[in-house]
Amino acid sequence: MLITRYKIRCAAIILISAGYGWAGGHYIPTDSSIIAYSFQFIVIVVLLILSVHFLSKSKDEYKKNSWSTNGLTIFSALSLLINILNVIHGAFNHDVHSFGSHNSLADLVPIAIIILGAVLWLITVLKKNDIALKS
């Protein structure tokens, strides 16, 4: 079975979106400030704008890099870096009322989903010529 770069990238977008949605519901308590909600809202809106443009391209447009493809690549790289640092932070974070991950299962599941999605996207960038695109 031929796995296309497009299908892998679609899966990556779905995983990253699911991870950030899950993380937003898990990490932001109901009594948080508007800044915490605004940050999560901005992350999801940026992801939505980039994803909608990427997913609405035609086959001819898909073969060329666009601002949405480049933006999703940057978004994936930053997400990967931030979430790896979040896991490292969680290893040293023992106060249950402090900010960030505590490396509990509830913390690590959305982080792992985001990391998996980011890695999938970045693999398609690094292995550009190894993954065939169906015509």
N, CA, C and O atoms as a Tinker XYZ file with bonds, in Angstrom:
   540  protein
     1  N      0.843000   -1.191000    0.000000    73     2
     2  CA     0.000000    0.000000    0.000000    64     1     3
     3  C      0.882000    1.245000    0.000000    63     2     4     5
     4  O      1.844000    1.352000    0.760000    81     3
     5  N      0.531000    2.157000   -0.853000    73     3     6
     6  CA     1.305000    3.380000   -0.982000    64     5     7
     7  C      0.786000    4.429000    0.000000    63     6     8     9
     8  O     -0.368000    4.851000   -0.074000    81     7
     9  N      1.656000    4.839000    0.917000    73     7    10
    10  CA     1.283000    5.879000    1.874000    64     9    11
    11  C      1.754000    7.208000    1.301000    63    10    12    13
    12  O      2.936000    7.375000    1.002000    81    11
    13  N      0.854000    8.129000    1.151000    73    11    14
    14  CA     1.232000    9.401000    0.551000    64    13    15
    15  C      1.603000   10.421000    1.614000    63    14    16    17
    16  O      1.172000   10.341000    2.764000    81    15
    17  N      2.399000   11.362000    1.202000    73    15    18
    18  CA     2.789000   12.463000    2.079000    64    17    19
    19  C      1.555000   13.237000    2.532000    63    18    20    21
    20  O      1.474000   13.683000    3.676000    81    19
    21  N      0.607000   13.390000    1.629000    73    19    22
    22  CA    -0.607000   14.129000    1.970000    64    21    23
    23  C     -1.378000   13.450000    3.091000    63    22    24    25
    24  O     -1.842000   14.118000    4.016000    81    23
    25  N     -1.521000   12.135000    3.021000    73    23    26
    26  CA    -2.245000   11.402000    4.064000    64    25    27
    27  C     -1.516000   11.498000    5.402000    63    26    28    29
    28  O     -2.151000   11.658000    6.444000    81    27
    29  N     -0.219000   11.405000    5.376000    73    27    30
    30  CA     0.558000   11.522000    6.611000    64    29    31
    31  C      0.397000   12.917000    7.200000    63    30    32    33
    32  O      0.243000   13.072000    8.411000    81    31
    33  N      0.432000   13.923000    6.347000    73    31    34
    34  CA     0.272000   15.295000    6.833000    64    33    35
    35  C     -1.131000   15.533000    7.384000    63    34    36    37
    36  O     -1.291000   16.248000    8.373000    81    35
    37  N     -2.147000   14.945000    6.757000    73    35    38
    38  CA    -3.515000   15.063000    7.284000    64    37    39
    39  C     -3.602000   14.415000    8.661000    63    38    40    41
    40  O     -4.205000   14.975000    9.576000    81    39
    41  N     -3.003000   13.239000    8.807000    73    39    42
    42  CA    -2.988000   12.570000   10.108000    64    41    43
    43  C     -2.255000   13.427000   11.140000    63    42    44    45
    44  O     -2.685000   13.518000   12.290000    81    43
    45  N     -1.159000   14.050000   10.736000    73    43    46
    46  CA    -0.398000   14.911000   11.647000    64    45    47
    47  C     -1.244000   16.092000   12.116000    63    46    48    49
    48  O     -1.238000   16.433000   13.299000    81    47
    49  N     -1.970000   16.714000   11.191000    73    47    50
    50  CA    -2.834000   17.848000   11.543000    64    49    51
    51  C     -3.913000   17.411000   12.529000    63    50    52    53
    52  O     -4.197000   18.117000   13.497000    81    51
    53  N     -4.515000   16.244000   12.283000    73    51    54
    54  CA    -5.556000   15.743000   13.178000    64    53    55
    55  C     -4.987000   15.471000   14.567000    63    54    56    57
    56  O     -5.602000   15.830000   15.571000    81    55
    57  N     -3.818000   14.839000   14.627000    73    55    58
    58  CA    -3.210000   14.534000   15.927000    64    57    59
    59  C     -2.830000   15.803000   16.694000    63    58    60    61
    60  O     -3.092000   15.908000   17.892000    81    59
    61  N     -2.221000   16.752000   16.011000    73    59    62
    62  CA    -1.827000   17.997000   16.679000    64    61    63
    63  C     -3.066000   18.736000   17.179000    63    62    64    65
    64  O     -3.074000   19.251000   18.297000    81    63
    65  N     -4.104000   18.788000   16.362000    73    63    66
    66  CA    -5.347000   19.461000   16.769000    64    65    67
    67  C     -5.982000   18.772000   17.971000    63    66    68    69
    68  O     -6.409000   19.429000   18.921000    81    67
    69  N     -6.041000   17.450000   17.921000    73    67    70
    70  CA    -6.617000   16.699000   19.038000    64    69    71
    71  C     -5.791000   16.909000   20.307000    63    70    72    73
    72  O     -6.346000   17.075000   21.393000    81    71
    73  N     -4.485000   16.902000   20.167000    73    71    74
    74  CA    -3.603000   17.088000   21.317000    64    73    75
    75  C     -3.769000   18.453000   21.956000    63    74    76    77
    76  O     -3.848000   18.565000   23.179000    81    75
    77  N     -3.822000   19.497000   21.128000    73    75    78
    78  CA    -3.994000   20.839000   21.694000    64    77    79
    79  C     -5.386000   21.032000   22.285000    63    78    80    81
    80  O     -5.537000   21.726000   23.290000    81    79
    81  N     -6.406000   20.427000   21.675000    73    79    82
    82  CA    -7.747000   20.502000   22.250000    64    81    83
    83  C     -7.806000   19.798000   23.595000    63    82    84    85
    84  O     -8.390000   20.307000   24.552000    81    83
    85  N     -7.199000   18.632000   23.657000    73    83    86
    86  CA    -7.164000   17.868000   24.906000    64    85    87
    87  C     -6.358000   18.622000   25.958000    63    86    88    89
    88  O     -6.778000   18.725000   27.111000    81    87
    89  N     -5.212000   19.144000   25.565000    73    87    90
    90  CA    -4.364000   19.882000   26.508000    64    89    91
    91  C     -5.085000   21.120000   27.027000    63    90    92    93
    92  O     -4.983000   21.441000   28.211000    81    91
    93  N     -5.808000   21.813000   26.164000    73    91    94
    94  CA    -6.539000   22.997000   26.598000    64    93    95
    95  C     -7.597000   22.664000   27.629000    63    94    96    97
    96  O     -7.785000   23.398000   28.599000    81    95
    97  N     -8.289000   21.550000   27.416000    73    95    98
    98  CA    -9.298000   21.131000   28.373000    64    97    99
    99  C     -8.698000   20.617000   29.671000    63    98   100   101
   100  O     -9.306000   20.726000   30.736000    81    99
   101  N     -7.511000   20.062000   29.571000    73    99   102
   102  CA    -6.880000   19.467000   30.752000    64   101   103
   103  C     -6.066000   20.478000   31.559000    63   102   104   105
   104  O     -6.134000   20.487000   32.788000    81   103
   105  N     -5.307000   21.318000   30.883000    73   103   106
   106  CA    -4.360000   22.194000   31.580000    64   105   107
   107  C     -4.947000   23.508000   32.056000    63   106   108   109
   108  O     -4.378000   24.139000   32.946000    81   107
   109  N     -6.056000   23.938000   31.499000    73   107   110
   110  CA    -6.588000   25.253000   31.851000    64   109   111
   111  C     -7.780000   25.078000   32.791000    63   110   112   113
   112  O     -8.876000   24.733000   32.350000    81   111
   113  N     -7.567000   25.318000   34.088000    73   111   114
   114  CA    -8.673000   25.199000   35.046000    64   113   115
   115  C     -9.732000   26.275000   34.809000    63   114   116   117
   116  O     -9.458000   27.290000   34.169000    81   115
   117  N    -10.912000   26.056000   35.315000    73   115   118
   118  CA   -12.021000   26.988000   35.091000    64   117   119
   119  C    -11.778000   28.359000   35.707000    63   118   120   121
   120  O    -12.350000   29.348000   35.249000    81   119
   121  N    -10.941000   28.435000   36.734000    73   119   122
   122  CA   -10.694000   29.729000   37.372000    64   121   123
   123  C     -9.448000   30.436000   36.827000    63   122   124   125
   124  O     -8.932000   31.359000   37.457000    81   123
   125  N     -8.964000   29.999000   35.651000    73   123   126
   126  CA    -7.776000   30.613000   35.056000    64   125   127
   127  C     -8.080000   32.013000   34.538000    63   126   128   129
   128  O     -9.232000   32.384000   34.313000    81   127
   129  N     -7.016000   32.768000   34.359000    73   127   130
   130  CA    -7.166000   34.129000   33.828000    64   129   131
   131  C     -7.486000   34.078000   32.343000    63   130   132   133
   132  O     -7.331000   33.046000   31.690000    81   131
   133  N     -7.925000   35.191000   31.837000    73   131   134
   134  CA    -8.254000   35.312000   30.419000    64   133   135
   135  C     -7.012000   35.120000   29.548000    63   134   136   137
   136  O     -7.131000   34.746000   28.382000    81   135
   137  N     -5.837000   35.368000   30.094000    73   135   138
   138  CA    -4.584000   35.201000   29.341000    64   137   139
   139  C     -4.380000   33.735000   28.974000    63   138   140   141
   140  O     -3.988000   33.431000   27.847000    81   139
   141  N     -4.639000   32.830000   29.903000    73   139   142
   142  CA    -4.479000   31.399000   29.626000    64   141   143
   143  C     -5.443000   30.958000   28.522000    63   142   144   145
   144  O     -5.058000   30.223000   27.613000    81   143
   145  N     -6.685000   31.409000   28.607000    73   143   146
   146  CA    -7.651000   31.057000   27.572000    64   145   147
   147  C     -7.285000   31.700000   26.242000    63   146   148   149
   148  O     -7.440000   31.073000   25.194000    81   147
   149  N     -6.808000   32.921000   26.266000    73   147   150
   150  CA    -6.418000   33.622000   25.040000    64   149   151
   151  C     -5.269000   32.912000   24.349000    63   150   152   153
   152  O     -5.274000   32.759000   23.127000    81   151
   153  N     -4.286000   32.478000   25.122000    73   151   154
   154  CA    -3.147000   31.781000   24.538000    64   153   155
   155  C     -3.605000   30.497000   23.845000    63   154   156   157
   156  O     -3.202000   30.224000   22.714000    81   155
   157  N     -4.436000   29.719000   24.509000    73   155   158
   158  CA    -4.930000   28.471000   23.918000    64   157   159
   159  C     -5.771000   28.766000   22.677000    63   158   160   161
   160  O     -5.687000   28.046000   21.682000    81   159
   161  N     -6.580000   29.822000   22.738000    73   159   162
   162  CA    -7.408000   30.211000   21.601000    64   161   163
   163  C     -6.538000   30.609000   20.415000    63   162   164   165
   164  O     -6.830000   30.229000   19.281000    81   163
   165  N     -5.487000   31.361000   20.658000    73   163   166
   166  CA    -4.586000   31.792000   19.585000    64   165   167
   167  C     -3.899000   30.596000   18.937000    63   166   168   169
   168  O     -3.799000   30.523000   17.712000    81   167
   169  N     -3.429000   29.662000   19.750000    73   167   170
   170  CA    -2.772000   28.463000   19.217000    64   169   171
   171  C     -3.729000   27.704000   18.303000    63   170   172   173
   172  O     -3.345000   27.293000   17.207000    81   171
   173  N     -4.956000   27.517000   18.740000    73   171   174
   174  CA    -5.924000   26.756000   17.945000    64   173   175
   175  C     -6.343000   27.525000   16.695000    63   174   176   177
   176  O     -6.534000   26.914000   15.643000    81   175
   177  N     -6.490000   28.840000   16.779000    73   175   178
   178  CA    -6.855000   29.632000   15.593000    64   177   179
   179  C     -5.731000   29.605000   14.556000    63   178   180   181
   180  O     -5.996000   29.464000   13.362000    81   179
   181  N     -4.489000   29.736000   14.996000    73   179   182
   182  CA    -3.353000   29.665000   14.060000    64   181   183
   183  C     -3.331000   28.299000   13.380000    63   182   184   185
   184  O     -3.177000   28.213000   12.162000    81   183
   185  N     -3.483000   27.244000   14.157000    73   183   186
   186  CA    -3.515000   25.896000   13.596000    64   185   187
   187  C     -4.677000   25.731000   12.622000    63   186   188   189
   188  O     -4.516000   25.121000   11.565000    81   187
   189  N     -5.833000   26.264000   12.965000    73   187   190
   190  CA    -7.003000   26.175000   12.097000    64   189   191
   191  C     -6.790000   26.909000   10.776000    63   190   192   193
   192  O     -7.098000   26.370000    9.713000    81   191
   193  N     -6.271000   28.118000   10.833000    73   191   194
   194  CA    -6.037000   28.909000    9.612000    64   193   195
   195  C     -5.037000   28.203000    8.700000    63   194   196   197
   196  O     -5.275000   28.063000    7.501000    81   195
   197  N     -3.923000   27.761000    9.268000    73   195   198
   198  CA    -2.912000   27.067000    8.469000    64   197   199
   199  C     -3.460000   25.766000    7.884000    63   198   200   201
   200  O     -3.207000   25.449000    6.722000    81   199
   201  N     -4.201000   25.024000    8.682000    73   199   202
   202  CA    -4.716000   23.725000    8.249000    64   201   203
   203  C     -5.776000   23.865000    7.160000    63   202   204   205
   204  O     -5.767000   23.118000    6.182000    81   203
   205  N     -6.680000   24.810000    7.326000    73   203   206
   206  CA    -7.735000   24.994000    6.323000    64   205   207
   207  C     -7.125000   25.368000    4.975000    63   206   208   209
   208  O     -7.542000   24.847000    3.941000    81   207
   209  N     -6.152000   26.257000    4.980000    73   207   210
   210  CA    -5.509000   26.617000    3.715000    64   209   211
   211  C     -4.768000   25.422000    3.122000    63   210   212   213
   212  O     -4.859000   25.165000    1.922000    81   211
   213  N     -4.044000   24.701000    3.952000    73   211   214
   214  CA    -3.299000   23.538000    3.469000    64   213   215
   215  C     -4.236000   22.489000    2.887000    63   214   216   217
   216  O     -3.966000   21.948000    1.814000    81   215
   217  N     -5.334000   22.195000    3.576000    73   215   218
   218  CA    -6.247000   21.138000    3.141000    64   217   219
   219  C     -7.106000   21.534000    1.948000    63   218   220   221
   220  O     -7.698000   20.665000    1.309000    81   219
   221  N     -7.188000   22.809000    1.636000    73   219   222
   222  CA    -8.027000   23.252000    0.523000    64   221   223
   223  C     -7.247000   23.463000   -0.771000    63   222   224   225
   224  O     -7.808000   23.930000   -1.762000    81   223
   225  N     -5.964000   23.124000   -0.769000    73   223   226
   226  CA    -5.161000   23.285000   -1.982000    64   225   227
   227  C     -5.474000   22.185000   -2.986000    63   226   228   229
   228  O     -5.841000   21.071000   -2.611000    81   227
   229  N     -5.323000   22.514000   -4.281000    73   227   230
   230  CA    -5.500000   21.511000   -5.326000    64   229   231
   231  C     -4.229000   20.674000   -5.453000    63   230   232   233
   232  O     -3.218000   20.972000   -4.817000    81   231
   233  N     -4.283000   19.624000   -6.276000    73   231   234
   234  CA    -3.112000   18.750000   -6.464000    64   233   235
   235  C     -1.916000   19.529000   -6.993000    63   234   236   237
   236  O     -0.784000   19.310000   -6.564000    81   235
   237  N     -2.172000   20.432000   -7.922000    73   235   238
   238  CA    -1.071000   21.221000   -8.487000    64   237   239
   239  C     -0.470000   22.160000   -7.447000    63   238   240   241
   240  O      0.748000   22.322000   -7.371000    81   239
   241  N     -1.333000   22.770000   -6.654000    73   239   242
   242  CA    -0.846000   23.665000   -5.607000    64   241   243
   243  C     -0.135000   22.893000   -4.506000    63   242   244   245
   244  O      0.794000   23.408000   -3.883000    81   243
   245  N     -0.569000   21.655000   -4.263000    73   243   246
   246  CA     0.023000   20.860000   -3.192000    64   245   247
   247  C      1.497000   20.567000   -3.458000    63   246   248   249
   248  O      2.300000   20.489000   -2.528000    81   247
   249  N      1.842000   20.409000   -4.714000    73   247   250
   250  CA     3.224000   20.065000   -5.056000    64   249   251
   251  C      4.189000   21.210000   -4.758000    63   250   252   253
   252  O      5.397000   20.990000   -4.660000    81   251
   253  N      3.673000   22.415000   -4.616000    73   251   254
   254  CA     4.504000   23.577000   -4.293000    64   253   255
   255  C      4.356000   23.903000   -2.814000    63   254   256   257
   256  O      3.288000   23.723000   -2.228000    81   255
   257  N      5.428000   24.378000   -2.227000    73   255   258
   258  CA     5.331000   24.847000   -0.840000    64   257   259
   259  C      4.560000   26.158000   -0.815000    63   258   260   261
   260  O      4.751000   27.015000   -1.678000    81   259
   261  N      3.711000   26.308000    0.152000    73   259   262
   262  CA     2.958000   27.546000    0.310000    64   261   263
   263  C      3.170000   28.064000    1.717000    63   262   264   265
   264  O      3.837000   27.429000    2.533000    81   263
   265  N      2.596000   29.225000    1.993000    73   263   266
   266  CA     2.741000   29.797000    3.328000    64   265   267
   267  C      2.132000   28.884000    4.385000    63   266   268   269
   268  O      2.622000   28.838000    5.513000    81   267
   269  N      1.067000   28.154000    4.038000    73   267   270
   270  CA     0.461000   27.265000    5.032000    64   269   271
   271  C      1.344000   26.047000    5.305000    63   270   272   273
   272  O      1.444000   25.597000    6.447000    81   271
   273  N      1.976000   25.518000    4.274000    73   271   274
   274  CA     2.885000   24.381000    4.462000    64   273   275
   275  C      4.085000   24.803000    5.297000    63   274   276   277
   276  O      4.481000   24.104000    6.230000    81   275
   277  N      4.654000   25.937000    4.957000    73   275   278
   278  CA     5.787000   26.452000    5.737000    64   277   279
   279  C      5.362000   26.779000    7.165000    63   278   280   281
   280  O      6.096000   26.502000    8.114000    81   279
   281  N      4.181000   27.368000    7.315000    73   279   282
   282  CA     3.679000   27.705000    8.644000    64   281   283
   283  C      3.442000   26.466000    9.487000    63   282   284   285
   284  O      3.773000   26.457000   10.673000    81   283
   285  N      2.872000   25.416000    8.898000    73   283   286
   286  CA     2.644000   24.177000    9.634000    64   285   287
   287  C      3.958000   23.486000    9.994000    63   286   288   289
   288  O      4.052000   22.823000   11.027000    81   287
   289  N      4.960000   23.642000    9.149000    73   287   290
   290  CA     6.278000   23.088000    9.464000    64   289   291
   291  C      6.878000   23.806000   10.669000    63   290   292   293
   292  O      7.403000   23.164000   11.579000    81   291
   293  N      6.802000   25.124000   10.675000    73   291   294
   294  CA     7.300000   25.902000   11.811000    64   293   295
   295  C      6.479000   25.588000   13.062000    63   294   296   297
   296  O      7.034000   25.400000   14.144000    81   295
   297  N      5.157000   25.532000   12.909000    73   295   298
   298  CA     4.270000   25.214000   14.028000    64   297   299
   299  C      4.610000   23.845000   14.611000    63   298   300   301
   300  O      4.654000   23.684000   15.831000    81   299
   301  N      4.851000   22.864000   13.754000    73   299   302
   302  CA     5.190000   21.510000   14.208000    64   301   303
   303  C      6.530000   21.484000   14.937000    63   302   304   305
   304  O      6.669000   20.839000   15.976000    81   303
   305  N      7.510000   22.189000   14.383000    73   303   306
   306  CA     8.833000   22.222000   15.025000    64   305   307
   307  C      8.744000   22.878000   16.403000    63   306   308   309
   308  O      9.315000   22.378000   17.372000    81   307
   309  N      8.028000   23.996000   16.485000    73   307   310
   310  CA     7.863000   24.664000   17.782000    64   309   311
   311  C      7.069000   23.799000   18.760000    63   310   312   313
   312  O      7.402000   23.729000   19.943000    81   311
   313  N      6.025000   23.145000   18.267000    73   311   314
   314  CA     5.229000   22.263000   19.129000    64   313   315
   315  C      6.074000   21.118000   19.665000    63   314   316   317
   316  O      5.978000   20.767000   20.841000    81   315
   317  N      6.897000   20.539000   18.808000    73   315   318
   318  CA     7.766000   19.450000   19.232000    64   317   319
   319  C      8.728000   19.927000   20.314000    63   318   320   321
   320  O      8.873000   19.281000   21.352000    81   319
   321  N      9.380000   21.051000   20.072000    73   319   322
   322  CA    10.338000   21.596000   21.029000    64   321   323
   323  C      9.667000   21.942000   22.360000    63   322   324   325
   324  O     10.160000   21.562000   23.422000    81   323
   325  N      8.561000   22.653000   22.304000    73   323   326
   326  CA     7.859000   23.078000   23.518000    64   325   327
   327  C      7.388000   21.880000   24.330000    63   326   328   329
   328  O      7.492000   21.881000   25.557000    81   327
   329  N      6.877000   20.870000   23.663000    73   327   330
   330  CA     6.346000   19.728000   24.402000    64   329   331
   331  C      7.436000   18.806000   24.926000    63   330   332   333
   332  O      7.241000   18.162000   25.957000    81   331
   333  N      8.567000   18.723000   24.256000    73   331   334
   334  CA     9.710000   17.998000   24.827000    64   333   335
   335  C     10.191000   18.729000   26.071000    63   334   336   337
   336  O     10.480000   18.102000   27.090000    81   335
   337  N     10.279000   20.055000   25.991000    73   335   338
   338  CA    10.668000   20.833000   27.167000    64   337   339
   339  C      9.636000   20.707000   28.285000    63   338   340   341
   340  O      9.989000   20.721000   29.464000    81   339
   341  N      8.366000   20.583000   27.917000    73   339   342
   342  CA     7.307000   20.413000   28.904000    64   341   343
   343  C      7.480000   19.090000   29.660000    63   342   344   345
   344  O      7.255000   19.038000   30.869000    81   343
   345  N      7.872000   18.035000   28.965000    73   343   346
   346  CA     8.111000   16.746000   29.619000    64   345   347
   347  C      9.334000   16.842000   30.535000    63   346   348   349
   348  O      9.320000   16.318000   31.649000    81   347
   349  N     10.390000   17.511000   30.065000    73   347   350
   350  CA    11.591000   17.703000   30.894000    64   349   351
   351  C     11.230000   18.514000   32.135000    63   350   352   353
   352  O     11.649000   18.176000   33.242000    81   351
   353  N     10.458000   19.579000   31.954000    73   351   354
   354  CA    10.002000   20.401000   33.082000    64   353   355
   355  C      9.198000   19.559000   34.063000    63   354   356   357
   356  O      9.336000   19.709000   35.277000    81   355
   357  N      8.358000   18.674000   33.534000    73   355   358
   358  CA     7.531000   17.831000   34.380000    64   357   359
   359  C      8.324000   16.868000   35.241000    63   358   360   361
   360  O      7.866000   16.464000   36.310000    81   359
   361  N      9.514000   16.495000   34.782000    73   359   362
   362  CA    10.358000   15.593000   35.567000    64   361   363
   363  C     10.853000   16.264000   36.843000    63   362   364   365
   364  O     11.148000   15.588000   37.829000    81   363
   365  N     10.944000   17.586000   36.826000    73   363   366
   366  CA    11.446000   18.324000   37.986000    64   365   367
   367  C     10.349000   19.093000   38.716000    63   366   368   369
   368  O     10.611000   19.717000   39.745000    81   367
   369  N      9.140000   19.055000   38.200000    73   367   370
   370  CA     8.019000   19.804000   38.733000    64   369   371
   371  C      7.219000   18.913000   39.686000    63   370   372   373
   372  O      6.479000   18.033000   39.248000    81   371
   373  N      7.372000   19.149000   40.994000    73   371   374
   374  CA     6.718000   18.293000   41.971000    64   373   375
   375  C      5.548000   18.968000   42.677000    63   374   376   377
   376  O      4.809000   18.306000   43.405000    81   375
   377  N      5.368000   20.259000   42.479000    73   375   378
   378  CA     4.248000   20.982000   43.093000    64   377   379
   379  C      3.006000   20.796000   42.225000    63   378   380   381
   380  O      2.985000   21.245000   41.080000    81   379
   381  N      1.978000   20.144000   42.750000    73   379   382
   382  CA     0.780000   19.844000   41.962000    64   381   383
   383  C     -0.003000   21.085000   41.557000    63   382   384   385
   384  O     -0.834000   21.014000   40.651000    81   383
   385  N      0.243000   22.217000   42.204000    73   383   386
   386  CA    -0.467000   23.451000   41.874000    64   385   387
   387  C      0.343000   24.364000   40.963000    63   386   388   389
   388  O     -0.073000   25.491000   40.694000    81   387
   389  N      1.481000   23.901000   40.491000    73   387   390
   390  CA     2.331000   24.736000   39.645000    64   389   391
   391  C      1.960000   24.584000   38.172000    63   390   392   393
   392  O      1.213000   23.687000   37.783000    81   391
   393  N      2.504000   25.485000   37.379000    73   391   394
   394  CA     2.245000   25.544000   35.951000    64   393   395
   395  C      2.928000   24.395000   35.223000    63   394   396   397
   396  O      4.011000   23.961000   35.615000    81   395
   397  N      2.297000   23.908000   34.168000    73   395   398
   398  CA     2.925000   22.935000   33.289000    64   397   399
   399  C      2.678000   21.491000   33.670000    63   398   400   401
   400  O      1.907000   21.184000   34.579000    81   399
   401  N      3.357000   20.614000   32.948000    73   399   402
   402  CA     3.193000   19.180000   33.131000    64   401   403
   403  C      3.793000   18.714000   34.451000    63   402   404   405
   404  O      4.767000   19.273000   34.955000    81   403
   405  N      3.173000   17.669000   34.989000    73   403   406
   406  CA     3.708000   17.002000   36.175000    64   405   407
   407  C      4.065000   15.558000   35.831000    63   406   408   409
   408  O      4.353000   14.746000   36.710000    81   407
   409  N      4.039000   15.257000   34.527000    73   407   410
   410  CA     4.342000   13.940000   33.965000    64   409   411
   411  C      3.446000   12.832000   34.512000    63   410   412   413
   412  O      3.859000   11.677000   34.611000    81   411
   413  N      2.232000   13.193000   34.861000    73   411   414
   414  CA     1.242000   12.172000   35.179000    64   413   415
   415  C      0.703000   11.648000   33.851000    63   414   416   417
   416  O      0.937000   12.251000   32.804000    81   415
   417  N     -0.009000   10.540000   33.890000    73   415   418
   418  CA    -0.575000    9.996000   32.661000    64   417   419
   419  C     -1.514000   11.006000   32.005000    63   418   420   421
   420  O     -1.522000   11.148000   30.783000    81   419
   421  N     -2.302000   11.704000   32.819000    73   419   422
   422  CA    -3.228000   12.708000   32.285000    64   421   423
   423  C     -2.490000   13.853000   31.597000    63   422   424   425
   424  O     -3.016000   14.450000   30.658000    81   423
   425  N     -1.281000   14.165000   32.052000    73   423   426
   426  CA    -0.476000   15.213000   31.418000    64   425   427
   427  C      0.221000   14.695000   30.164000    63   426   428   429
   428  O      0.319000   15.403000   29.162000    81   427
   429  N      0.696000   13.475000   30.226000    73   427   430
   430  CA     1.527000   12.948000   29.145000    64   429   431
   431  C      0.744000   12.512000   27.906000    63   430   432   433
   432  O      1.295000   12.517000   26.806000    81   431
   433  N     -0.511000   12.140000   28.057000    73   431   434
   434  CA    -1.278000   11.689000   26.892000    64   433   435
   435  C     -1.444000   12.802000   25.851000    63   434   436   437
   436  O     -1.106000   12.572000   24.690000    81   435
   437  N     -1.946000   13.998000   26.201000    73   435   438
   438  CA    -2.053000   15.033000   25.166000    64   437   439
   439  C     -0.687000   15.481000   24.647000    63   438   440   441
   440  O     -0.549000   15.813000   23.470000    81   439
   441  N      0.314000   15.490000   25.513000    73   439   442
   442  CA     1.662000   15.855000   25.074000    64   441   443
   443  C      2.169000   14.841000   24.057000    63   442   444   445
   444  O      2.744000   15.218000   23.036000    81   443
   445  N      1.959000   13.559000   24.329000    73   443   446
   446  CA     2.403000   12.509000   23.409000    64   445   447
   447  C      1.678000   12.600000   22.069000    63   446   448   449
   448  O      2.280000   12.364000   21.022000    81   447
   449  N      0.388000   12.941000   22.094000    73   447   450
   450  CA    -0.376000   13.080000   20.854000    64   449   451
   451  C      0.176000   14.245000   20.026000    63   450   452   453
   452  O      0.334000   14.119000   18.812000    81   451
   453  N      0.466000   15.359000   20.666000    73   451   454
   454  CA     1.032000   16.515000   19.964000    64   453   455
   455  C      2.408000   16.168000   19.400000    63   454   456   457
   456  O      2.704000   16.481000   18.246000    81   455
   457  N      3.240000   15.529000   20.202000    73   455   458
   458  CA     4.585000   15.153000   19.753000    64   457   459
   459  C      4.498000   14.191000   18.566000    63   458   460   461
   460  O      5.236000   14.349000   17.593000    81   459
   461  N      3.621000   13.211000   18.630000    73   459   462
   462  CA     3.467000   12.268000   17.525000    64   461   463
   463  C      3.041000   12.989000   16.248000    63   462   464   465
   464  O      3.591000   12.731000   15.177000    81   463
   465  N      2.070000   13.889000   16.357000    73   463   466
   466  CA     1.635000   14.654000   15.187000    64   465   467
   467  C      2.748000   15.524000   14.622000    63   466   468   469
   468  O      2.925000   15.595000   13.406000    81   467
   469  N      3.494000   16.182000   15.492000    73   467   470
   470  CA     4.590000   17.039000   15.041000    64   469   471
   471  C      5.688000   16.218000   14.361000    63   470   472   473
   472  O      6.235000   16.629000   13.338000    81   471
   473  N      6.004000   15.063000   14.933000    73   471   474
   474  CA     7.027000   14.200000   14.332000    64   473   475
   475  C      6.566000   13.701000   12.965000    63   474   476   477
   476  O      7.350000   13.678000   12.016000    81   475
   477  N      5.294000   13.303000   12.860000    73   475   478
   478  CA     4.777000   12.862000   11.556000    64   477   479
   479  C      4.917000   13.965000   10.508000    63   478   480   481
   480  O      5.369000   13.713000    9.391000    81   479
   481  N      4.530000   15.186000   10.873000    73   479   482
   482  CA     4.646000   16.291000    9.913000    64   481   483
   483  C      6.101000   16.511000    9.527000    63   482   484   485
   484  O      6.414000   16.646000    8.344000    81   483
   485  N      6.982000   16.548000   10.501000    73   483   486
   486  CA     8.387000   16.835000   10.221000    64   485   487
   487  C      9.054000   15.715000    9.423000    63   486   488   489
   488  O      9.982000   15.973000    8.656000    81   487
   489  N      8.594000   14.480000    9.594000    73   487   490
   490  CA     9.126000   13.382000    8.774000    64   489   491
   491  C      8.826000   13.632000    7.305000    63   490   492   493
   492  O      9.664000   13.358000    6.445000    81   491
   493  N      7.638000   14.152000    7.009000    73   491   494
   494  CA     7.290000   14.414000    5.611000    64   493   495
   495  C      8.136000   15.531000    5.015000    63   494   496   497
   496  O      8.330000   15.590000    3.801000    81   495
   497  N      8.632000   16.405000    5.860000    73   495   498
   498  CA     9.500000   17.488000    5.382000    64   497   499
   499  C     10.912000   16.953000    5.160000    63   498   500   501
   500  O     11.547000   17.254000    4.149000    81   499
   501  N     11.397000   16.161000    6.111000    73   499   502
   502  CA    12.762000   15.640000    6.027000    64   501   503
   503  C     12.905000   14.548000    4.974000    63   502   504   505
   504  O     13.944000   14.452000    4.322000    81   503
   505  N     11.887000   13.735000    4.804000    73   503   506
   506  CA    11.918000   12.633000    3.844000    64   505   507
   507  C     11.087000   12.968000    2.616000    63   506   508   509
   508  O     10.365000   12.114000    2.101000    81   507
   509  N     11.182000   14.186000    2.153000    73   507   510
   510  CA    10.347000   14.691000    1.064000    64   509   511
   511  C     10.390000   13.793000   -0.163000    63   510   512   513
   512  O      9.343000   13.505000   -0.742000    81   511
   513  N     11.553000   13.350000   -0.569000    73   511   514
   514  CA    11.683000   12.577000   -1.800000    64   513   515
   515  C     11.410000   11.098000   -1.590000    63   514   516   517
   516  O     11.235000   10.371000   -2.568000    81   515
   517  N     11.366000   10.624000   -0.345000    73   515   518
   518  CA    11.166000    9.206000   -0.091000    64   517   519
   519  C      9.702000    8.820000   -0.038000    63   518   520   521
   520  O      9.376000    7.640000   -0.171000    81   519
   521  N      8.811000    9.780000    0.154000    73   519   522
   522  CA     7.386000    9.498000    0.262000    64   521   523
   523  C      6.716000    9.928000   -1.041000    63   522   524   525
   524  O      6.742000   11.103000   -1.409000    81   523
   525  N      6.130000    8.982000   -1.714000    73   523   526
   526  CA     5.532000    9.276000   -3.015000    64   525   527
   527  C      4.200000    9.977000   -2.845000    63   526   528   529
   528  O      3.494000    9.783000   -1.856000    81   527
   529  N      3.873000   10.795000   -3.833000    73   527   530
   530  CA     2.599000   11.503000   -3.846000    64   529   531
   531  C      1.775000   10.923000   -4.991000    63   530   532   533
   532  O      2.203000   10.955000   -6.145000    81   531
   533  N      0.597000   10.396000   -4.675000    73   531   534
   534  CA    -0.267000    9.840000   -5.714000    64   533   535
   535  C     -0.773000   10.958000   -6.598000    63   534   536   537
   536  O     -1.069000   12.057000   -6.129000    81   535
   537  N     -0.867000   10.667000   -7.869000    73   535   538
   538  CA    -1.427000   11.647000   -8.814000    64   537   539
   539  C     -2.892000   11.419000   -9.017000    63   538   540
   540  O     -3.530000   12.146000   -9.778000    81   539
